């Protein structure tokens, strides 16, 4: 009885699959399905189909929680970016403090996908023994992958094109010692020195996304993605940037699409034979799938327009990137200042690189951030700083991945000429104090108050007119 029941269930499952396959095969001509696949090809395709589907279709409840619980009016650009770069996160990709999970540990969610794909493949093989090919399903997988890669690449392309992901380094960052920076911060700072270069990188990703959008240029888009995003994946791995699993998935998906034309490219480029690169045609006009096709293209085009517009408006807010604070700083104070005098309780402290109290230099940013060079212990913020924060004090990109300087957000009481300073480092929020300020000249600032609530302090700051070779450029052409 058990064997008969199992056989009946298998036949029933096979019949249901035949109806499903028949429905999804309508747009594809029967003449394309004459070639019988080998058993290994069918088995391997079933695994790949389920594995890729795991990354393409949201199966993680966190995705829907973010979708329906997010305040879309607060930062629509960032929220849409989060949805665009979605990947399953049954295991968190960041720890509780926002520090990215690096290395092989970041691929834990891939293990879930592999397990699901193996189990699904075994069940699929048992209930679908008679089918000899999966041509139509293979075409649908190509379409789904194309759209997935298109959306992710376009999102990151816009993110870079408007210099939002890798903004230009702050003045405090430029004055931080090389050895005081984490690996990912070095990569971001050196790349961000040329906003034009960052924008070009974004344009390349946008170009790859457009190439994936059109069926006839998929091979070009796949080749471009393998070369370009492959380099990004390597940088993500060796510079501890994070996003390693996502960049690796993009390369894997592009490789799958590129592999379809490898033999043709070999014949064309190596054997110099004439090759027809025409892909199998699908006729959507005579089926109900025509509306689905037009709707899908419309959604992707709509995403292009909306996200591009949001990126443009986001880049024109305040200081050019949501990673930096938006409140303007003290008027005409931008620059680096030498600490000419540092007087505590009437005693002048000499300049020192080791004194935990005496400031060495001060930087006033264009926004309401002041950074101090002082030999005082601090816990380093190791997060990626790639999360949108509403409040300026929480926008930690300028200090994340750095040591050596202490960053303070300040509020200005112009009536009483007082600066209220708050340590931006989330581990040192108790470090708060107020200082009265005076501007004897345009290049000097005098601060008075208390740093610890007990001892009085007076600080004389003098702006340093320091030339930077980065801004000066070459005096004359170099010759070899």
SVG drawing of the C-alpha trace seen along z (x, -y; Angstrom):
<svg xmlns="http://www.w3.org/2000/svg" viewBox="-4 -91 67 93">
<polyline fill="none" stroke="black" stroke-width="0.4" points="0.0,0.0 2.8,-2.4 4.5,-1.8 1.3,-2.4 0.5,-5.5 4.0,-6.9 3.7,-6.1 0.4,-7.9 1.8,-10.9 4.7,-11.0 2.4,-10.9 0.2,-13.6 3.2,-15.8 4.5,-15.2 1.1,-16.1 1.0,-19.3 4.6,-20.2 3.6,-19.5 0.8,-22.0 3.0,-24.6 5.8,-24.0 3.2,-24.2 1.9,-27.5 5.3,-29.0 6.4,-27.6 3.7,-29.4 5.9,-32.4 8.6,-30.1 8.2,-28.2 8.1,-24.4 10.9,-24.2 13.4,-25.4 12.7,-22.4 13.7,-19.5 17.1,-18.9 17.1,-16.4 19.3,-17.3 21.5,-14.8 20.6,-13.7 23.5,-15.7 22.4,-18.8 18.9,-18.5 20.1,-17.8 22.6,-20.7 20.0,-23.1 17.5,-22.3 20.1,-23.1 21.1,-26.4 17.5,-27.4 16.6,-27.1 19.8,-28.6 19.5,-31.7 15.8,-32.0 16.8,-32.1 18.7,-35.3 16.3,-36.9 12.9,-36.4 12.7,-37.8 12.4,-34.9 13.7,-36.7 11.0,-38.1 13.3,-41.0 12.8,-42.3 9.1,-42.7 9.5,-44.1 11.7,-46.8 9.4,-47.4 6.3,-48.0 7.8,-49.5 10.2,-52.1 9.4,-55.8 9.7,-56.4 9.4,-60.2 12.6,-60.3 15.1,-59.1 13.5,-57.6 16.8,-57.3 18.5,-55.2 15.4,-53.1 15.1,-52.2 18.8,-51.4 18.3,-49.0 15.5,-47.2 17.5,-47.2 20.5,-45.5 18.5,-43.0 20.0,-39.6 18.8,-36.9 19.9,-37.7 18.9,-34.7 22.3,-35.3 23.1,-38.9 25.6,-40.6 26.5,-43.1 26.8,-42.6 24.8,-44.4 27.2,-47.4 27.0,-47.7 30.4,-46.2 30.3,-44.2 30.8,-40.4 33.9,-39.8 35.5,-36.9 34.0,-33.5 31.6,-34.2 29.7,-36.6 28.7,-33.7 26.6,-31.9 23.4,-32.9 24.8,-31.2 24.9,-27.9 21.2,-28.3 20.7,-28.7 22.8,-25.6 20.9,-23.5 17.5,-24.6 18.8,-24.1 20.0,-20.5 16.7,-19.5 14.7,-21.1 16.7,-19.4 16.2,-16.0 12.4,-16.5 12.2,-18.0 14.1,-15.0 11.8,-12.5 8.5,-14.1 9.7,-15.1 11.6,-12.1 10.0,-12.2 10.9,-15.7 13.8,-15.7 14.6,-19.5 14.0,-22.8 14.5,-25.2 11.6,-27.5 12.5,-27.5 16.1,-28.3 14.9,-31.3 12.9,-32.5 15.9,-32.2 17.9,-34.3 15.2,-37.0 15.0,-37.0 18.8,-37.2 19.0,-40.0 16.4,-42.1 18.0,-41.4 21.5,-42.4 20.0,-45.4 18.4,-46.8 21.4,-46.2 23.9,-47.6 21.8,-50.6 21.3,-51.3 25.0,-51.2 25.8,-53.0 23.6,-56.0 25.0,-55.7 28.5,-56.3 27.6,-58.6 26.4,-61.3 29.3,-60.7 27.1,-59.5 28.7,-56.2 32.3,-57.4 32.2,-61.1 35.2,-63.4 37.3,-63.1 36.7,-65.7 39.6,-68.0 39.9,-66.1 40.3,-62.9 43.0,-64.4 44.9,-65.4 44.7,-61.9 47.8,-59.7 47.8,-56.9 48.5,-54.4 45.4,-55.5 43.0,-54.3 41.4,-50.9 41.9,-49.2 38.4,-50.0 38.8,-53.6 42.1,-53.9 40.4,-52.5 37.4,-54.9 39.6,-57.9 42.0,-57.3 39.2,-56.6 37.1,-59.5 40.0,-62.0 38.7,-62.2 35.0,-62.8 35.2,-62.5 36.7,-59.1 34.0,-57.9 31.4,-59.3 33.0,-57.4 32.8,-54.2 29.2,-54.8 28.6,-55.4 30.2,-52.0 27.8,-50.3 24.8,-52.2 26.1,-51.2 26.3,-47.5 22.7,-47.8 21.4,-49.2 23.2,-46.5 21.5,-43.8 18.1,-45.4 18.2,-44.7 18.3,-41.1 20.6,-41.6 23.4,-43.2 23.3,-40.8 26.7,-39.3 28.4,-42.7 26.8,-43.6 27.9,-40.2 31.5,-40.7 31.6,-44.2 30.2,-43.1 32.6,-40.2 35.6,-42.4 34.4,-45.5 32.4,-44.0 35.0,-41.2 37.6,-43.8 35.2,-45.3 34.7,-41.9 38.4,-41.5 38.7,-45.0 35.8,-44.1 37.6,-41.1 41.1,-42.5 40.2,-45.9 37.5,-44.5 34.9,-46.7 32.0,-44.3 29.3,-43.6 31.5,-40.6 28.6,-38.2 26.6,-40.6 29.4,-41.5 30.3,-37.8 26.7,-37.0 26.7,-39.7 29.8,-38.1 28.3,-34.6 25.1,-35.7 26.9,-37.6 29.2,-34.5 26.1,-32.3 24.7,-34.6 28.1,-35.1 28.8,-31.3 25.9,-30.9 28.1,-32.6 31.5,-31.3 31.6,-28.8 30.5,-31.3 33.1,-33.8 35.8,-31.2 34.9,-30.4 34.7,-34.1 37.8,-35.4 40.1,-32.3 39.1,-30.3 38.0,-33.4 34.8,-31.8 31.6,-33.5 29.2,-33.2 25.5,-34.0 25.0,-35.5 21.2,-35.6 19.5,-34.3 16.3,-32.2 13.3,-34.4 10.3,-34.5 6.9,-35.5 5.0,-37.3 2.5,-38.9 0.2,-35.9 -0.1,-35.0 -1.2,-36.5 2.4,-37.0 2.6,-40.1 1.1,-42.2 3.5,-40.7 6.4,-41.5 5.4,-45.1 4.6,-45.6 8.0,-44.2 9.8,-46.5 7.7,-49.4 8.5,-48.7 12.3,-48.6 12.2,-51.8 10.2,-53.4 12.8,-52.4 15.5,-53.9 13.7,-57.2 12.7,-57.4 16.1,-56.3 18.0,-58.6 15.9,-61.5 16.3,-60.7 20.0,-60.4 20.2,-63.8 18.1,-65.5 20.0,-63.7 23.4,-64.9 22.2,-68.5 21.3,-68.6 23.6,-70.3 27.2,-69.1 26.6,-66.6 26.2,-63.3 23.9,-62.0 26.9,-60.5 28.0,-64.0 26.2,-66.2 23.9,-68.8 23.9,-71.6 26.3,-74.4 29.3,-75.1 30.5,-78.3 30.7,-81.0 34.1,-81.5 35.7,-79.0 36.6,-76.2 40.2,-75.2 42.9,-73.7 44.1,-75.6 47.3,-75.4 46.8,-75.5 48.9,-78.5 47.9,-78.6 46.3,-76.0 45.8,-77.4 44.3,-75.2 43.6,-76.9 45.9,-79.7 48.8,-77.4 50.0,-77.3 50.6,-73.8 53.4,-73.4 52.8,-71.7 52.9,-67.9 52.3,-64.8 51.7,-62.7 49.7,-64.9 46.1,-63.4 44.7,-66.9 46.6,-69.3 45.2,-69.8 47.7,-69.6 45.5,-71.0 41.9,-71.6 39.9,-71.3 36.6,-73.1 34.7,-71.5 32.2,-73.3 29.4,-71.5 28.9,-71.5 31.8,-69.2 35.1,-70.0 37.9,-67.5 40.7,-67.6 44.1,-66.0 44.8,-65.0 46.4,-62.0 43.3,-60.7 42.1,-57.1 39.0,-56.3 37.2,-53.3 37.3,-53.1 34.1,-53.0 34.6,-50.0 31.2,-50.2 30.9,-50.7 29.0,-54.0 26.8,-53.0 23.5,-53.4 21.3,-56.5 21.1,-58.5 18.6,-61.3 20.5,-63.3 23.8,-64.9 25.5,-63.6 24.8,-60.0 26.3,-60.5 29.6,-58.8 31.2,-58.4 33.8,-61.0 35.1,-59.2 34.3,-55.5 37.4,-53.4 39.7,-56.1 41.7,-56.7 43.9,-59.6 41.3,-62.4 38.3,-63.1 35.1,-64.3 32.5,-66.6 29.2,-67.7 28.4,-71.2 25.4,-73.5 25.8,-77.3 24.3,-79.6 24.9,-82.8 23.3,-85.1 25.7,-84.1 28.5,-83.1 28.7,-79.6 29.5,-76.3 27.9,-73.2 30.0,-70.2 29.0,-66.5 31.4,-63.7 30.2,-62.0 31.7,-58.6 28.8,-56.5 31.1,-54.9 31.9,-58.3 28.6,-60.2 29.1,-61.2 31.9,-63.5 30.1,-66.9 31.1,-70.4 30.4,-74.0 32.9,-76.7 32.4,-80.4 34.0,-81.6 35.5,-84.9 36.8,-85.9 39.5,-88.6 40.5,-88.3 39.3,-86.3 42.1,-83.7 41.9,-83.3 39.4,-81.8 39.5,-82.1 37.7,-79.4 36.9,-79.6 35.1,-77.3 35.7,-73.9 36.4,-70.5 35.5,-68.4 33.2,-70.6 36.0,-71.4 39.1,-73.0 38.9,-76.2 40.5,-76.3 41.4,-78.9 42.4,-78.0 43.9,-80.2 43.5,-78.9 45.2,-80.3 44.3,-79.2 47.2,-77.7 47.5,-78.9 48.8,-75.5 49.2,-74.7 48.2,-71.2 49.9,-69.6 46.6,-67.8 45.0,-71.2 48.1,-73.0 48.8,-70.5 52.1,-70.6 54.0,-73.8 55.2,-72.8 54.9,-69.8 56.9,-66.8 59.3,-65.3 60.9,-61.8"/>
</svg>
